Amino acid sequence: MIGAQFQFVPFMLQGEEYNCSSVMPPGPEWAEQYGVKRIPFGLYSLIFGLVTEILYIPCTLGLRRDMKTSCFKIMFWLSIMDMIAIMANCVGFGVLLIMGDVYCSNRFMTLGVGIVGYCIWCCASACCLVLGVNRLFEMLNLSRFFSVRNQRLEMINRD
């Protein structure tokens, strides 16, 4: 079963483990029979996510005001990705915990939270790498080869 998790996602979701109708039709009956409502942990995740989102707004607005250097432009987009990730990984996950949903009881929500969380994590990781390269170029006084214009990354080769 662990080997099936490393398959490409569309094929993985067609495997026996994800065939909900082989046991019973997909729907809320799955949550009633197999789901466990974890209300304290769900509330903690939901409240933590909402408080973090509220606190993140002034930080993002502060970065938006200081977008003169490429470093701040990259950090602004990283903060936007972080806010989306918090919505998926804290708020969406908290709702799933409170409702006690499993994959077969609410496929759209569980897939949505998982896919959004994973995609944003990949994008944020790449953005952190770009920020690190940007800082490296700045420290080595090679910033003329690396600039961010109009919120898109451009590697400039000026020989």
MDTraj code that builds the backbone (N, CA, C; nanometers):
import mdtraj as md
import numpy as np

residues = "MET ILE GLY ALA GLN PHE GLN PHE VAL PRO PHE MET LEU GLN GLY GLU GLU TYR ASN CYS SER SER VAL MET PRO PRO GLY PRO GLU TRP ALA GLU GLN TYR GLY VAL LYS ARG ILE PRO PHE GLY LEU TYR SER LEU ILE PHE GLY LEU VAL THR GLU ILE LEU TYR ILE PRO CYS THR LEU GLY LEU ARG ARG ASP MET LYS THR SER CYS PHE LYS ILE MET PHE TRP LEU SER ILE MET ASP MET ILE ALA ILE MET ALA ASN CYS VAL GLY PHE GLY VAL LEU LEU ILE MET GLY ASP VAL TYR CYS SER ASN ARG PHE MET THR LEU GLY VAL GLY ILE VAL GLY TYR CYS ILE TRP CYS CYS ALA SER ALA CYS CYS LEU VAL LEU GLY VAL ASN ARG LEU PHE GLU MET LEU ASN LEU SER ARG PHE PHE SER VAL ARG ASN GLN ARG LEU GLU MET ILE ASN ARG ASP".split()
xyz = np.array([
    [0.0820, -0.1193, 0.0000],
    [0.0000, 0.0000, 0.0000],
    [0.0863, 0.1254, 0.0000],
    [0.2012, 0.1239, 0.0662],
    [0.2887, 0.2404, 0.0665],
    [0.3429, 0.2650, -0.0736],
    [0.3706, 0.1577, -0.1468],
    [0.4185, 0.1731, -0.2835],
    [0.3170, 0.2441, -0.3711],
    [0.1887, 0.2255, -0.3453],
    [0.0845, 0.2904, -0.4248],
    [0.0844, 0.4408, -0.4028],
    [0.1352, 0.4875, -0.2904],
    [0.1344, 0.6302, -0.2616],
    [0.2368, 0.7059, -0.3438],
    [0.3334, 0.6362, -0.4026],
    [0.4351, 0.7030, -0.4817],
    [0.4013, 0.7073, -0.6296],
    [0.2856, 0.6574, -0.6670],
    [0.2427, 0.6633, -0.8058],
    [0.1996, 0.8055, -0.8391],
    [0.1883, 0.8319, -0.9677],
    [0.1378, 0.9607, -1.0122],
    [-0.0063, 0.9769, -0.9647],
    [-0.0431, 1.0928, -0.9180],
    [-0.1690, 1.1148, -0.8467],
    [-0.2935, 1.0659, -0.9218],
    [-0.3170, 1.0988, -1.0494],
    [-0.4410, 1.0494, -1.1126],
    [-0.4511, 0.8975, -1.1130],
    [-0.3397, 0.8272, -1.1319],
    [-0.3438, 0.6812, -1.1306],
    [-0.3621, 0.6298, -0.9885],
    [-0.3022, 0.6992, -0.8927],
    [-0.3128, 0.6577, -0.7542],
    [-0.4581, 0.6629, -0.7077],
    [-0.5316, 0.7632, -0.7499],
    [-0.6703, 0.7774, -0.7062],
    [-0.7620, 0.6761, -0.7734],
    [-0.7113, 0.5999, -0.8686],
    [-0.7906, 0.4949, -0.9305],
    [-0.7597, 0.3587, -0.8694],
    [-0.6734, 0.3534, -0.7691],
    [-0.6358, 0.2278, -0.7063],
    [-0.7467, 0.1737, -0.6179],
    [-0.7278, 0.0511, -0.5725],
    [-0.8273, -0.0156, -0.4888],
    [-0.8525, 0.0595, -0.3584],
    [-0.7472, 0.1199, -0.3025],
    [-0.7623, 0.1899, -0.1752],
    [-0.8582, 0.3087, -0.1845],
    [-0.8686, 0.3661, -0.3044],
    [-0.9515, 0.4847, -0.3231],
    [-1.0832, 0.4547, -0.3921],
    [-1.1187, 0.3295, -0.4082],
    [-1.2460, 0.2920, -0.4680],
    [-1.3508, 0.2858, -0.3561],
    [-1.4100, 0.3983, -0.3270],
    [-1.5054, 0.4080, -0.2165],
    [-1.6300, 0.3232, -0.2405],
    [-1.6735, 0.3143, -0.3643],
    [-1.7985, 0.2443, -0.3920],
    [-1.7860, 0.0924, -0.3789],
    [-1.6650, 0.0393, -0.3621],
    [-1.6519, -0.1053, -0.3453],
    [-1.7014, -0.1497, -0.2074],
    [-1.7013, -0.0589, -0.1105],
    [-1.7494, -0.0911, 0.0241],
    [-1.8917, -0.0402, 0.0432],
    [-1.9108, 0.0876, 0.0181],
    [-2.0436, 0.1494, 0.0224],
    [-2.0379, 0.2774, -0.0594],
    [-2.1508, 0.3334, -0.0988],
    [-2.1481, 0.4541, -0.1816],
    [-2.0817, 0.5704, -0.1075],
    [-2.0061, 0.6540, -0.1809],
    [-1.9436, 0.7701, -0.1169],
    [-2.0493, 0.8636, -0.0597],
    [-2.0192, 0.9232, 0.0522],
    [-2.1125, 1.0162, 0.1140],
    [-2.0900, 1.0271, 0.2627],
    [-2.1807, 1.0921, 0.3324],
    [-2.1625, 1.1174, 0.4748],
    [-2.1615, 0.9911, 0.5613],
    [-2.2092, 0.8794, 0.5068],
    [-2.2073, 0.7553, 0.5846],
    [-2.0643, 0.7127, 0.6186],
    [-1.9705, 0.7466, 0.5309],
    [-1.8301, 0.7140, 0.5568],
    [-1.7807, 0.7853, 0.6815],
    [-1.8148, 0.9125, 0.6951],
    [-1.7702, 0.9886, 0.8124],
    [-1.8348, 0.9340, 0.9388],
    [-1.9609, 0.8933, 0.9281],
    [-2.0286, 0.8383, 1.0457],
    [-1.9674, 0.7056, 1.0890],
    [-1.9300, 0.6223, 0.9916],
    [-1.8789, 0.4895, 1.0255],
    [-1.7286, 0.4891, 1.0541],
    [-1.6488, 0.5614, 0.9746],
    [-1.5036, 0.5535, 0.9864],
    [-1.4388, 0.6817, 1.0393],
    [-1.5070, 0.7942, 1.0290],
    [-1.4488, 0.9215, 1.0698],
    [-1.4520, 0.9414, 1.2200],
    [-1.3553, 1.0163, 1.2682],
    [-1.3483, 1.0510, 1.4097],
    [-1.3458, 1.2033, 1.4184],
    [-1.4443, 1.2589, 1.4872],
    [-1.4481, 1.4037, 1.5041],
    [-1.3473, 1.4418, 1.6116],
    [-1.2526, 1.5244, 1.5737],
    [-1.1500, 1.5724, 1.6662],
    [-1.1723, 1.7222, 1.6860],
    [-1.2753, 1.7524, 1.7634],
    [-1.3196, 1.8906, 1.7798],
    [-1.2152, 1.9787, 1.8484],
    [-1.1514, 1.9375, 1.9592],
    [-1.0516, 2.0275, 2.0201],
    [-0.9354, 2.0597, 1.9258],
    [-0.8813, 1.9598, 1.8587],
    [-0.7706, 1.9831, 1.7663],
    [-0.8172, 2.0626, 1.6447],
    [-0.9382, 2.0363, 1.5975],
    [-0.9928, 2.1108, 1.4848],
    [-1.0143, 2.2575, 1.5179],
    [-1.0689, 2.2838, 1.6385],
    [-1.0867, 2.4236, 1.6807],
    [-0.9527, 2.4940, 1.6963],
    [-0.8548, 2.4239, 1.7543],
    [-0.7213, 2.4825, 1.7685],
    [-0.6649, 2.5185, 1.6319],
    [-0.6727, 2.4264, 1.5363],
    [-0.6204, 2.4511, 1.4027],
    [-0.6942, 2.5652, 1.3340],
    [-0.8257, 2.5674, 1.3474],
    [-0.9072, 2.6717, 1.2851],
    [-0.8782, 2.8088, 1.3453],
    [-0.8765, 2.8179, 1.4780],
    [-0.8517, 2.9466, 1.5447],
    [-0.7094, 2.9940, 1.5189],
    [-0.6123, 2.9022, 1.5271],
    [-0.4736, 2.9397, 1.4990],
    [-0.4591, 2.9927, 1.3571],
    [-0.5227, 2.9278, 1.2609],
    [-0.5156, 2.9728, 1.1228],
    [-0.5789, 3.1090, 1.1024],
    [-0.6949, 3.1318, 1.1627],
    [-0.7611, 3.2616, 1.1469],
    [-0.6828, 3.3739, 1.2132],
    [-0.6302, 3.3493, 1.3328],
    [-0.5498, 3.4521, 1.4015],
    [-0.4226, 3.4817, 1.3220],
    [-0.3600, 3.3774, 1.2710],
    [-0.2387, 3.3972, 1.1917],
    [-0.2685, 3.4758, 1.0645],
    [-0.3802, 3.4465, 1.0002],
    [-0.4182, 3.5217, 0.8801],
    [-0.4383, 3.6702, 0.9121],
    [-0.5070, 3.6972, 1.0228],
    [-0.5319, 3.8370, 1.0620],
    [-0.4005, 3.9084, 1.0899],
    [-0.3073, 3.8403, 1.1568],
    [-0.1776, 3.9020, 1.1868],
    [-0.0890, 3.9137, 1.0631],
    [-0.1104, 3.8299, 0.9654],
    [-0.0294, 3.8313, 0.8436],
    [-0.0645, 3.9494, 0.7533],
    [-0.1882, 3.9985, 0.7596],
    [-0.2328, 4.1057, 0.6694],
    [-0.1482, 4.2316, 0.6831],
    [-0.1250, 4.2862, 0.8059],
    [-0.0409, 4.4062, 0.8132],
    [0.1033, 4.3810, 0.7685],
    [0.1540, 4.2615, 0.7924],
    [0.2903, 4.2293, 0.7477],
    [0.2993, 4.2320, 0.5950],
    [0.1995, 4.1736, 0.5302],
    [0.1985, 4.1719, 0.3838],
    [0.1820, 4.3130, 0.3275],
    [0.0971, 4.3925, 0.3906],
    [0.0802, 4.5309, 0.3453],
    [0.2084, 4.6107, 0.3652],
    [0.2812, 4.5833, 0.4727],
    [0.4093, 4.6501, 0.4953],
    [0.5114, 4.6129, 0.3891],
    [0.5129, 4.4867, 0.3495],
    [0.6039, 4.4459, 0.2416],
    [0.5632, 4.5095, 0.1095],
    [0.4335, 4.5262, 0.0892],
    [0.3842, 4.5853, -0.0361],
    [0.4295, 4.7302, -0.0498],
    [0.4366, 4.8009, 0.0636],
    [0.4785, 4.9415, 0.0595],
    [0.6270, 4.9576, 0.0280],
    [0.7093, 4.8580, 0.0642],
    [0.8541, 4.8680, 0.0489],
    [0.9072, 4.7902, -0.0701],
    [0.8354, 4.7854, -0.1785],
    [0.8770, 4.7019, -0.2913],
    [0.9709, 4.7755, -0.3863],
    [1.0773, 4.8324, -0.3299],
    [1.1758, 4.9013, -0.4133],
    [1.2875, 4.8067, -0.4552],
    [1.3211, 4.7113, -0.3700],
    [1.4279, 4.6171, -0.4016],
    [1.3686, 4.4811, -0.4367],
    [1.4486, 4.4033, -0.5070],
    [1.4011, 4.2717, -0.5499],
    [1.3743, 4.1801, -0.4306],
    [1.4489, 4.1983, -0.3221],
    [1.4296, 4.1155, -0.2032],
    [1.2882, 4.1320, -0.1481],
    [1.2406, 4.2537, -0.1390],
    [1.1065, 4.2775, -0.0862],
    [0.9984, 4.2286, -0.1816],
    [1.0238, 4.2355, -0.3110],
    [0.9270, 4.1830, -0.4079],
    [0.9110, 4.0326, -0.3925],
    [1.0234, 3.9629, -0.3753],
    [1.0176, 3.8177, -0.3575],
    [0.9492, 3.7844, -0.2253],
    [0.9834, 3.8570, -0.1182],
    [0.9220, 3.8307, 0.0122],
    [0.7722, 3.8612, 0.0111],
    [0.7290, 3.9601, -0.0672],
    [0.5857, 3.9891, -0.0782],
    [0.5122, 3.8699, -0.1384],
    [0.5639, 3.8141, -0.2483],
    [0.4978, 3.6991, -0.3096],
    [0.5060, 3.5758, -0.2208],
    [0.6132, 3.5644, -0.1440],
    [0.6231, 3.4550, -0.0482],
    [0.5177, 3.4692, 0.0609],
    [0.4904, 3.5913, 0.1036],
    [0.3873, 3.6115, 0.2061],
    [0.2478, 3.5806, 0.1513],
    [0.2219, 3.6116, 0.0257],
    [0.0935, 3.5769, -0.0358],
    [0.0778, 3.4244, -0.0395],
    [0.1842, 3.3542, -0.0783],
    [0.1780, 3.2072, -0.0815],
    [0.1586, 3.1504, 0.0592],
    [0.2235, 3.2096, 0.1577],
    [0.2068, 3.1639, 0.2958],
    [0.0630, 3.1809, 0.3431],
    [0.0007, 3.2905, 0.3059],
    [-0.1379, 3.3127, 0.3468],
    [-0.2315, 3.2087, 0.2844],
    [-0.2069, 3.1739, 0.1597],
    [-0.2883, 3.0704, 0.0953],
    [-0.2636, 2.9352, 0.1619],
    [-0.1374, 2.9072, 0.1947],
    [-0.1041, 2.7801, 0.2600],
    [-0.1678, 2.7713, 0.3978],
    [-0.1705, 2.8804, 0.4717],
    [-0.2333, 2.8797, 0.6046],
    [-0.3832, 2.8536, 0.5916],
    [-0.4454, 2.9114, 0.4900],
    [-0.5887, 2.8862, 0.4700],
    [-0.6140, 2.7382, 0.4430],
    [-0.5297, 2.6749, 0.3633],
    [-0.5502, 2.5330, 0.3323],
    [-0.5112, 2.4444, 0.4497],
    [-0.3918, 2.4675, 0.5047],
    [-0.3361, 2.3747, 0.6028],
    [-0.3892, 2.3943, 0.7444],
    [-0.4373, 2.5113, 0.7774],
    [-0.4932, 2.5333, 0.9122],
    [-0.6453, 2.5400, 0.9090],
    [-0.6975, 2.6308, 0.8286],
    [-0.8421, 2.6525, 0.8280],
    [-0.9141, 2.5338, 0.7626],
    [-0.8722, 2.4955, 0.6433],
    [-0.9368, 2.3827, 0.5758],
    [-0.9204, 2.2519, 0.6521],
    [-0.8004, 2.2277, 0.7022],
    [-0.7745, 2.1067, 0.7799],
    [-0.8549, 2.1069, 0.9100],
    [-0.8669, 2.2244, 0.9733],
    [-0.9464, 2.2348, 1.0958],
    [-1.0928, 2.2018, 1.0718],
    [-1.1460, 2.2490, 0.9606],
    [-1.2852, 2.2177, 0.9268],
    [-1.3020, 2.0673, 0.9058],
    [-1.2081, 2.0045, 0.8356],
    [-1.2152, 1.8592, 0.8140],
    [-1.2070, 1.7834, 0.9464],
    [-1.1244, 1.8299, 1.0388],
    [-1.1135, 1.7645, 1.1696],
    [-1.2427, 1.7781, 1.2500],
    [-1.3008, 1.8958, 1.2483],
    [-1.4245, 1.9189, 1.3239],
    [-1.5378, 1.8333, 1.2686],
    [-1.5476, 1.8225, 1.1362],
    [-1.6544, 1.7435, 1.0746],
    [-1.6256, 1.5940, 1.0816],
    [-1.5004, 1.5551, 1.1044],
    [-1.4654, 1.4134, 1.1094],
    [-1.4671, 1.3476, 0.9732],
    [-1.4384, 1.4232, 0.8699],
    [-1.4444, 1.3702, 0.7338],
    [-1.3266, 1.2790, 0.7031],
    [-1.3538, 1.1810, 0.6193],
    [-1.2510, 1.0960, 0.5598],
    [-1.2596, 1.1154, 0.4087],
    [-1.1666, 1.0566, 0.3351],
    [-1.1615, 1.0790, 0.1904],
    [-1.2943, 1.0477, 0.1225],
    [-1.3537, 0.9367, 0.1540],
    [-1.4750, 0.8937, 0.0833],
    [-1.6004, 0.9698, 0.1255],
    [-1.5948, 1.0425, 0.2354],
    [-1.7124, 1.1189, 0.2754],
    [-1.7159, 1.2570, 0.2112],
    [-1.6017, 1.3111, 0.1788],
    [-1.5960, 1.4445, 0.1202],
    [-1.4719, 1.4521, 0.0314],
    [-1.4786, 1.3914, -0.0854],
    [-1.3620, 1.3832, -0.1737],
    [-1.3127, 1.5197, -0.2182],
    [-1.4045, 1.6071, -0.2552],
    [-1.3655, 1.7382, -0.3089],
    [-1.2881, 1.8188, -0.2057],
    [-1.3368, 1.8221, -0.0828],
    [-1.2713, 1.9023, 0.0216],
    [-1.1354, 1.8426, 0.0596],
    [-1.1276, 1.7112, 0.0783],
    [-0.9999, 1.6518, 0.1181],
    [-0.8962, 1.6633, 0.0072],
    [-0.9361, 1.6402, -0.1170],
    [-0.8433, 1.6572, -0.2284],
    [-0.8032, 1.8032, -0.2445],
    [-0.9004, 1.8931, -0.2320],
    [-0.8707, 2.0362, -0.2467],
    [-0.7713, 2.0855, -0.1433],
    [-0.7939, 2.0505, -0.0181],
    [-0.7025, 2.0934, 0.0887],
    [-0.5638, 2.0343, 0.0657],
    [-0.5583, 1.9075, 0.0299],
    [-0.4296, 1.8427, 0.0086],
    [-0.3541, 1.8967, -0.1110],
    [-0.4236, 1.9138, -0.2216],
    [-0.3571, 1.9608, -0.3432],
    [-0.3137, 2.1058, -0.3286],
    [-0.3993, 2.1909, -0.2752],
    [-0.3618, 2.3314, -0.2565],
    [-0.2444, 2.3425, -0.1597],
    [-0.2520, 2.2696, -0.0486],
    [-0.1428, 2.2750, 0.0486],
    [-0.0109, 2.2283, -0.0107],
    [-0.0137, 2.1192, -0.0867],
    [0.1089, 2.0658, -0.1459],
    [0.1624, 2.1583, -0.2548],
    [0.0761, 2.2084, -0.3421],
    [0.1212, 2.2974, -0.4505],
    [0.1801, 2.4265, -0.3959],
    [0.1145, 2.4843, -0.2967],
    [0.1661, 2.6083, -0.2400],
    [0.2971, 2.5825, -0.1664],
    [0.3106, 2.4672, -0.1019],
    [0.4372, 2.4340, -0.0364],
    [0.5497, 2.4256, -0.1397],
    [0.5227, 2.3623, -0.2542],
    [0.6242, 2.3538, -0.3599],
    [0.6602, 2.4923, -0.4126],
    [0.5607, 2.5761, -0.4362],
    [0.5858, 2.7114, -0.4864],
    [0.6618, 2.7955, -0.3839],
    [0.6242, 2.7863, -0.2572],
    [0.6922, 2.8627, -0.1525],
    [0.8358, 2.8149, -0.1357],
    [0.8590, 2.6853, -0.1485],
    [0.9957, 2.6340, -0.1389],
    [1.0815, 2.6882, -0.2526],
    [1.0265, 2.6902, -0.3732],
    [1.0997, 2.7459, -0.4867],
    [1.1239, 2.8956, -0.4670],
    [1.0258, 2.9640, -0.4118],
    [1.0398, 3.1075, -0.3867],
    [1.1483, 3.1334, -0.2812],
    [1.1569, 3.0485, -0.1800],
    [1.2632, 3.0616, -0.0796],
    [1.4001, 3.0389, -0.1421],
    [1.4084, 2.9451, -0.2356],
    [1.5329, 2.9214, -0.3066],
    [1.5720, 3.0436, -0.3891],
    [1.4762, 3.1020, -0.4575],
    [1.5018, 3.2230, -0.5359],
    [1.5458, 3.3369, -0.4441],
    [1.4825, 3.3495, -0.3279],
    [1.5219, 3.4534, -0.2325],
    [1.6642, 3.4304, -0.1832],
    [1.7001, 3.3051, -0.1568],
    [1.8366, 3.2747, -0.1144],
    [1.9393, 3.3084, -0.2217],
    [1.9090, 3.2746, -0.3471],
    [1.9998, 3.3082, -0.4578],
    [2.0095, 3.4590, -0.4725],
    [1.8985, 3.5279, -0.4581],
    [1.8982, 3.6738, -0.4649],
    [1.9892, 3.7340, -0.3583],
    [1.9783, 3.6857, -0.2357],
    [2.0620, 3.7368, -0.1270],
    [2.2098, 3.7035, -0.1501],
    [2.2369, 3.5843, -0.2059],
    [2.3741, 3.5449, -0.2359],
    [2.4347, 3.6381, -0.3403],
    [2.3584, 3.6644, -0.4460],
    [2.4069, 3.7554, -0.5501],
    [2.4299, 3.8952, -0.4924],
    [2.3453, 3.9361, -0.4000],
    [2.3600, 4.0683, -0.3381],
    [2.4872, 4.0731, -0.2529],
    [2.5122, 3.9669, -0.1777],
    [2.6313, 3.9645, -0.0913],
    [2.7606, 3.9580, -0.1722],
    [2.7578, 3.8891, -0.2855],
    [2.8769, 3.8768, -0.3696],
    [2.8898, 3.9924, -0.4677],
    [2.8046, 4.0917, -0.4535],
    [2.8043, 4.2105, -0.5396],
    [2.7849, 4.1720, -0.6867],
    [2.7004, 4.0746, -0.7101],
    [2.6656, 4.0318, -0.8453],
    [2.5189, 4.0616, -0.8755],
    [2.4610, 4.1564, -0.8044],
    [2.3175, 4.1810, -0.8181],
    [2.2795, 4.2335, -0.9560],
    [2.3763, 4.2771, -1.0333],
    [2.3435, 4.3229, -1.1689],
    [2.2975, 4.2074, -1.2583],
    [2.3268, 4.0823, -1.2165],
    [2.2845, 3.9639, -1.2919],
    [2.1488, 3.9103, -1.2473],
    [2.0933, 3.9696, -1.1461],
    [1.9692, 3.9149, -1.0882],
    [1.8807, 4.0312, -1.0477],
    [1.7660, 4.0449, -1.1118],
    [1.6731, 4.1498, -1.0700],
    [1.5304, 4.1001, -1.0882],
    [1.4395, 4.1619, -1.0156],
    [1.2984, 4.1292, -1.0260],
    [1.2293, 4.2546, -1.0769],
    [1.1702, 4.2441, -1.1936],
    [1.0998, 4.3582, -1.2520],
    [0.9553, 4.3182, -1.2766],
    [0.8665, 4.4060, -1.2424],
    [0.7235, 4.3827, -1.2639],
    [0.6776, 4.2498, -1.2056],
    [0.7251, 4.2179, -1.0883],
    [0.6875, 4.0986, -1.0129],
    [0.7144, 3.9676, -1.0871],
    [0.8116, 3.9670, -1.1783],
    [0.8542, 3.8391, -1.2355],
    [1.0049, 3.8359, -1.2356],
    [1.0554, 3.7187, -1.2233],
    [1.1988, 3.6984, -1.2086],
    [1.2671, 3.6996, -1.3438],
    [1.3772, 3.7719, -1.3522],
    [1.4544, 3.7744, -1.4746],
    [1.6014, 3.7565, -1.4392],
    [1.6634, 3.6600, -1.4992],
    [1.8081, 3.6457, -1.4867],
    [1.8690, 3.7243, -1.6027],
    [1.9522, 3.8209, -1.5710],
    [2.0049, 3.9108, -1.6718],
    [2.1523, 3.8788, -1.6949],
    [2.1906, 3.8610, -1.8172],
    [2.3291, 3.8355, -1.8522],
    [2.3807, 3.9560, -1.9282],
    [2.4558, 4.0393, -1.8573],
    [2.5113, 4.1607, -1.9190],
    [2.6629, 4.1471, -1.9254],
    [2.7105, 4.1056, -2.0357],
    [2.8574, 4.0931, -2.0515],
    [2.9121, 4.2098, -2.1277],
])
top = md.Topology()
chain = top.add_chain()
for i, resn in enumerate(residues, 1):
    res = top.add_residue(resn, chain, resSeq=i)
    for name in ("N", "CA", "C"):
        top.add_atom(name, md.element.get_by_symbol(name[0]), res)
traj = md.Trajectory(xyz[None], top)
